Amino acid sequence: MGGKASKQDKYDTIIVGGGLAGLSLAALLAKSDVRVLCLDAEPAEKQLSATFDGRTTAVSWGSQKVLAAADVWNSMADEACPIDTIEILDGSSPVLLTFDKSEAGGESFGWIMENRFMRAKLLEKVLSLKTATHMAPARAADFHCDEKTATVILEDGRAFSAPLIVGADGRQSFTREKMGIGARQWSYGQRAMTFIVSHENPHNNVAVEHFHASGPFAVLPMTDAPDGSRRSSVVWTEHGPESVSAMRFDEDAFNAGLAARFPARYGSVKLAGDRFSYPLGLIHAHNYIAPRMALVADAAHGIHPIAGQGLNLGYRDIAVLAELVIESVKCGDDPGADELLRSYQKRRRADNMAMAGPTDLLTRLFSNSIPPVAAARKIGLRAVARLPSAKRFFMKQAMGAAGILPSLMREKNAA
Ligand SMILES: Cc1cc2nc3c(=O)[nH]c(=O)nc-3n(C[C@H](O)[C@H](O)[C@H](O)COP(=O)(O)OP(=O)(O)OC[C@H]3O[C@@H](n4cnc5c(N)ncnc54)[C@H](O)[C@@H]3O)c2cc1C
């Protein structure tokens, strides 16, 4: 699938990293006739295999607009389960806070979709576009930049040039490191286990976030399995040493742990696939740009998945950068010009910081079992439940609709 011959030898933009962010940007640009080369270090077959990424993504309302603008949403929609209600529980208290789509103008808060499935559909789209070239395996090993072009040199010695190179190569971004850009980062000393379960009763499109003393436990509604069984995906956050992780439990002990944590209304629940584990931390690059280069998504910022917003923030970067690059290429201008890059950074850094700060606070507040903190948390949740303006604020954030969708997406969705 990957590693195919180039469709052209001139590019307007080279994207280093063909994960969900890199592929989405490639699709968005190439759909508007921008000549794009998307490189990924790993072979496409590996990235599409069942063991590569066990996560699901809560695709926000705003991110859905970006995927629709890239003409890829329609191919995904059947596998996307809408989130119509969000329930927040804390410890042994009953439901403390409920957000319902009827309070948000009747629009779903977002959709849950398997990363594996999203990746396959995005890759299919990129491969179908005339002005997109996808190469994998193709690991970036060095960069050069002169006045007019930036060049990426691959591990195998091949070299490609364009006026702009975008680093979409994830949290450990090689591009960021080579650009000499530092980052603020720390670990939460937590891991998120993710896996899919089947359950007896319907989930009714409800997402549950349950804050236990041992860490948040999220149940996210999925579309039914091909055999008709009802499914949800789980993000189970754990503290403490890996030696006591539930990853090590045998299947019976694991299912017993699940039964103890699941709301009773789901009926019987059991593991329906592999378990995956991800270390959790925060990272924010000091800069998103360097001469003829820009960082997007996790290469620029990564947050705790407590609010399911990491990739959604990445989609906002992609939307803004794509709008600037498409406009520049259409006008025959330079898509790697300093002014364009500065405009991208200006429009994205403050918004990303505005989400990273509260997410960090939320993580600390909800990962804490010290009695005064737990009490303050309950009081806070009850206060939000009674304050319509506070509820509206949180719903807007969950939907990723905080007013930053560029005109590119608005036009597409008005059509
Ligand atoms: C448990 C968990 C749950 C989450 N849930 C959600 C959610 O519900 N909603 C949400 O919005 N976000 C969520 N996130 C965050 C989300 O998963 C990430 O933001 C997203 O996967 C980042 O995608 P990316 O394409 O930027 O990076 P990556 O997925 O890391 O992709 C980077 C790509 O770059 C390639 N690469 C690396 N180095 C090189 C190189 N030198 N040359 C070429 N290629 C290279 C890699 O092979 C890889 O394919 C969650 C995260 C976790 C851990």
The ligand as a Tripos MOL2 file, in Angstrom:
@<TRIPOS>MOLECULE
LIG
   53    58     1     0     0
SMALL
NO_CHARGES

@<TRIPOS>ATOM
      1 C1         -5.4860    6.6460   25.8990 C.3       1 LIG1
      2 C2         -5.6500    7.8040   24.9640 C.ar      1 LIG1
      3 C3         -6.9150    8.1800   24.5430 C.ar      1 LIG1
      4 C4         -7.0800    9.2750   23.6950 C.ar      1 LIG1
      5 N1         -8.3440    9.6470   23.3380 N.ar      1 LIG1
      6 C5         -8.5180   10.7510   22.5850 C.ar      1 LIG1
      7 C6         -9.8370   11.1950   22.2320 C.ar      1 LIG1
      8 O1        -10.8440   10.5750   22.5770 O.2       1 LIG1
      9 N2         -9.9650   12.3360   21.4850 N.ar      1 LIG1
     10 C7         -8.8690   13.0390   21.0710 C.ar      1 LIG1
     11 O2         -9.0520   14.0770   20.4220 O.2       1 LIG1
     12 N3         -7.6110   12.6350   21.3690 N.ar      1 LIG1
     13 C8         -7.4020   11.5180   22.1080 C.ar      1 LIG1
     14 N4         -6.1310   11.1020   22.4060 N.ar      1 LIG1
     15 C9         -4.9770   11.8160   21.8180 C.3       1 LIG1
     16 C10        -4.6860   11.2830   20.4010 C.3       1 LIG1
     17 O3         -4.5950    9.8840   20.4040 O.3       1 LIG1
     18 C11        -3.4230   11.9000   19.8390 C.3       1 LIG1
     19 O4         -3.5370   13.3030   19.9300 O.3       1 LIG1
     20 C12        -3.2130   11.5130   18.3720 C.3       1 LIG1
     21 O5         -3.0850   10.1270   18.2180 O.3       1 LIG1
     22 C13        -1.9680   12.1920   17.8140 C.3       1 LIG1
     23 O6         -1.8840   11.9350   16.4440 O.3       1 LIG1
     24 P1         -0.6120   12.4460   15.6240 P.3       1 LIG1
     25 O7         -0.8730   12.0480   14.2090 O.co2     1 LIG1
     26 O8         -0.2750   13.8480   15.9440 O.co2     1 LIG1
     27 O9          0.6230   11.5980   16.2260 O.3       1 LIG1
     28 P2          0.9530   10.0450   16.1330 P.3       1 LIG1
     29 O10        -0.2600    9.2360   16.1600 O.co2     1 LIG1
     30 O11         1.9970    9.7910   17.1760 O.co2     1 LIG1
     31 O12         1.5920    9.8670   14.6750 O.3       1 LIG1
     32 C14         2.9110   10.2650   14.3900 C.3       1 LIG1
     33 C15         3.3570    9.5290   13.1290 C.3       1 LIG1
     34 O13         4.6650   10.0310   12.7760 O.3       1 LIG1
     35 C16         5.4630    8.9520   12.3610 C.3       1 LIG1
     36 N5          6.8710    9.3220   12.5780 N.ar      1 LIG1
     37 C17         7.5300    9.4810   13.7520 C.ar      1 LIG1
     38 N6          8.8140    9.8370   13.5390 N.ar      1 LIG1
     39 C18         8.9610    9.9130   12.1820 C.ar      1 LIG1
     40 C19        10.0730   10.2290   11.3340 C.ar      1 LIG1
     41 N7         11.2890   10.5440   11.8130 N.pl3     1 LIG1
     42 N8          9.8820   10.2050    9.9860 N.ar      1 LIG1
     43 C20         8.6700    9.8880    9.4520 C.ar      1 LIG1
     44 N9          7.5890    9.5630   10.2380 N.ar      1 LIG1
     45 C21         7.7340    9.5950   11.5800 C.ar      1 LIG1
     46 C22         5.0020    7.7800   13.2340 C.3       1 LIG1
     47 O14         5.3040    6.5290   12.6260 O.3       1 LIG1
     48 C23         3.4970    8.0210   13.3320 C.3       1 LIG1
     49 O15         2.7600    7.3570   12.3460 O.3       1 LIG1
     50 C24        -5.9350   10.0110   23.2530 C.ar      1 LIG1
     51 C25        -4.6520    9.6330   23.6790 C.ar      1 LIG1
     52 C26        -4.5130    8.5380   24.5280 C.ar      1 LIG1
     53 C27        -3.1120    8.1580   24.9800 C.3       1 LIG1
@<TRIPOS>BOND
     1     1     2 1
     2     2     3 ar
     3     2    52 ar
     4     3     4 ar
     5     4     5 ar
     6     4    50 ar
     7     5     6 ar
     8     6     7 ar
     9     6    13 1
    10     7     8 2
    11     7     9 ar
    12     9    10 ar
    13    10    11 2
    14    10    12 ar
    15    12    13 ar
    16    13    14 ar
    17    14    15 1
    18    14    50 ar
    19    15    16 1
    20    16    17 1
    21    16    18 1
    22    18    19 1
    23    18    20 1
    24    20    21 1
    25    20    22 1
    26    22    23 1
    27    23    24 1
    28    24    25 2
    29    24    26 1
    30    24    27 1
    31    27    28 1
    32    28    29 2
    33    28    30 1
    34    28    31 1
    35    31    32 1
    36    32    33 1
    37    33    34 1
    38    33    48 1
    39    34    35 1
    40    35    36 1
    41    35    46 1
    42    36    37 ar
    43    36    45 ar
    44    37    38 ar
    45    38    39 ar
    46    39    40 ar
    47    39    45 ar
    48    40    41 1
    49    40    42 ar
    50    42    43 ar
    51    43    44 ar
    52    44    45 ar
    53    46    47 1
    54    46    48 1
    55    48    49 1
    56    50    51 ar
    57    51    52 ar
    58    52    53 1
@<TRIPOS>SUBSTRUCTURE
     1 LIG1         1 GROUP 0 **** ****
